[in-house]
Amino acid sequence: MHLHADFSKRVVVDSEALPWEDSPMKGVQRRKLDRIGDEVARATSLVKYDPQSYFSPHTHDGGEEIFVVDGIFSDEHGDYPAGTYIRNPIGTRHKPHSDNGCIIFVKLHQFDKDDAQQFTIDTLTDDFQDTDIADMTVLPLHSFGTENCGLVRLAADTEAEICDNIGGKEILVLEGTVSDNNGHYPKGTWLRIPHGTVHHFFSSDGCLFYQKSGHLPQK
């Protein structure tokens, strides 16, 4: 399967308009955002666990990055409420489940083989940092090589511009609305901005979004 597999193309997906598709496990469904491969794939998805659902034990051959969007996600190592960021590098293993149901944002098979740090961050308790742009704050989550992950918060009526955008970026809108010259993107929107694209973005009512940058092909 190839879904939004051309990384030189700009992509905008209203994830909340997508149907939930069944996974191989009962009670676990997915909204596919990009994908190269079949059941084992380089993939970006939203995954919904019904209450008392689980996924089979598995090893992360290509790594797994998770942001808990809603509810409480769990595995044998702990419970991770909404706002938790999780990195499970290549070779780690777990059996995920949810007692009361949850929705997670997941990126699979996108780790550098040398990026071996496993950790979780509770973004609801960590402090955001000021930036050079007034009323834009960030919470760094992870950095390796050219890749950077973090949360970005814009106050109402804040504007920003990324000029070089080396290695591209992805955005998942978590709260409020992000806008740019092409449109307005409410909660649940996923955007992929290719390498080398000038991106002027702003928010009229304030917003919070996950951002991953510097990880896309630079061709």
Secondary structure, DSSP 8 states (H G I E B T S, - for coil): -EES--TTS-EEEEGGGS--EE-SSTTEEEEEEEEEESSSEEEEEEEEE-TTEE---EE-SS-EEEEEEEEEEEETTEEEETTEEEEE-TT-EE--EESS-EEEEEEES---TT----EEEETTTS--EE-SSTTEEEEEEEEETTEEEEEEEE-TTEEEEESS-TT-EEEEEEEEEEEETTEEEETTEEEEE-TT--EEEEESS-EEEEEEES-S---
